[in-house]
Each structure stands twice: as structure tokens, then as C-alpha cells.
Amino acid sequence: MRYRLDIHTDERARQERLEADVRRGLTAWQKSLPPKYFYDRAGSLLFERITELPEYYPTRTEAALLEEIVPGLIGEILPDDIVEIGAGSSEKTRLILNAATAGGRAIRYVPLDVDRLTLESTAARLTRDYPALSVHAVVGDFERDLAHVPPPGGRRLALFLGSTIGNLDAPERRRLLAGLRALLPDRGDRLLLGVDLVKDVKVLEAAYDDAAGVTRDFNRNILRVINHAVDGNFEPEAFRHHAFYNETASRIEMHLVADTAQTVKLGRLGLTVRFRPGEGIWTENSYKFTRDGVEAMLAAASLDLAQWHVDPANYFALALAAPR
């Protein structure tokens, strides 16, 4: 069988989690919403536009690094099994699959993502384009469902790209990396991790507050997602996009700030939320890393930094980690 789909989450469970997250986040002293709710259809399209902006360097820089290192990396590891966490459309993964399936080598690709439709369409394209490839897709949340990734079918390469790890606070990063380490039972297995690096504040802030206002629209779109999900009446344009680099915490923070007093009703939750002028909703963290910080973070999960690949401007890195 060249294609299999395992489902470990469903719409009802996702709705229940969203409602709990919204209630908890909007009744806290510091109001917040989890960034995973950016990504409805409109949010995903806006993020695709962000990745093409001149200010937004991570996507193109990571892609250039992958093009540079993948042939040697695949030749060294010779993986039989490629797991991708938060796979999305798997477009960057094609650089890896091209090398891994060269010469007709049989490879299993295991993408994990919350979006079933994206996984199904991706699997159809990949099995068509790569005759030696089998796909075992897992519908699930990477913070909850790593244990559902099937056991390896040979030497494994796990991928966690895009510096998505930067959206997690330190305790969540530790849990995630421990879960990724559990997917690598053999000493020959590897994890390839994308990390955005600490750099000039102006470069960082421009990447999250572009001149065209696409990131502003992306940030506001989370309020439309919440409106649709819980029968809310947020007015997204009444909230100002505010993104800045918190140097002490080494992270970009994104907020939505009420320009005037707001009263928001969330009908499905039976909840009314009031905002003072200038009060905000914290919507995203994006942590930035150093090599020493990445090495320590990996070591805490019983992983060793085996290779460190960085672009010439020292903007972004791909860290190859090996299990201890």
C-alpha cells in the first residue's frame, strides 16, 4: 500500500479545544490567542504572501540552505523513513525527496499535520510524482500526537522546519523536543531543525511588520477565525497590529491593540469581553536563537548537535541533531 491516512483528531475535538483556548485566553489578565488559529484558508493564503515579501527572509533563506546541504546530507544519512512535523503542503520537502528517491530508492514519507485535506492532496501529488515513495500521513496536532507517528521502517530522518519551534515557549519546546527524540530510536537517526537566529532588531521587526501591511492583515485575521468559530463580533479593523522585538526574551511579539474601548460578544461561549483603549491581545511569540542556545536546548532532550548550517548573513540555521 503506497498511501495510508491515520486520523487522531477530528472537527469536534478541534472545536472543543478552540473554545477552551479562547475562553482561557480572553479571560486572562493578559489576553491572548494561540497562533495556531491564524491558519484558516484565508490565513494560510496570507501567510503564503508573507513568505514572498522582501522583508520576510526566513522562508527563502531556509530554502537556499536546503538546496545547498541536502545532497550531502541525504548521501550521508541514507534515510529509509522521513517524518515531517507540521508538514503543510510539503513543498520544501521535495528538495529532500528528490535526493532521497534518486536511483529509485524506496522511501516512506510520514507527514503529520492538523489539516486532513492538505495532507490528502499532498499525498496524492507526491505518490504521483515519486513512484518509489509511499506516504503514511498522520492527522494530528504535533504538541499532542507525536506518539501516533508510526515506528520507523529503517533509518529515520525527522524534519521540523520553518523555525516553527520558535512559536513555542521554553516548556513547550522541551516537551516537543523530548517527543521528537522518542521518534529516533536508532543512533543513526537524525533530526533536521530549522531555527531563526538573533540578528539586527531592524531586520527582525521589518519581517513582522512589512510595508505592504500583509502581516497586519494576517494578524487581524485571527479575530475573523474566532468570530466564525464561536459566533463572535470582533471588528478586526478596530485592532492595531503591533509587532516588536523583546530583546530580554529574544523573541518577536505580535499583539492586536484596541484603538478604542471595545465590547465583544462570543455567543457560542456565552461570554462578553471588554477592552480598554490600548489593551491588547497577545497573538504570537517568535523566539530567535543562537548556536549555543540551540545546542543547550537539544542537549536537554538527549540530542547532540551534529552539524550546523547557516547562511552567509547569519540570519537562519539548519541544525542536524543526533540521538545520544
Buried (B, 14 or more C-beta within 10 A) or exposed (E): EBBBEBEBBEEEEBEEBBBEBBBEBBEEEEBBBBBBBBBBEBBBEBBEBBBEBEBBBBBBBBBEBBEBBBEEBBEEBEBBBBBBBBBBBBEBBBBBBBBBBEEEBEBBBBBBBBBBEBBBEBBEBBBEEBEBBBBBBBBBBBBBBBEBBBEBBBBBBBBBBBBBBBBBEEEEBBBBBBBBBBBBEEEBBBBBBBBBBBBEEEEBBBBBBBEEEBBBBBBBBBBBBBBEBBEBEBEBEBBBBBBBBEEEEBBBBBBBBBEEEBEBBBEEBEBEBEBEEEBBBBBBBBBBBEBEBBBEBBBBBBBEBBBEBBBEEEBBBBBBBBBE
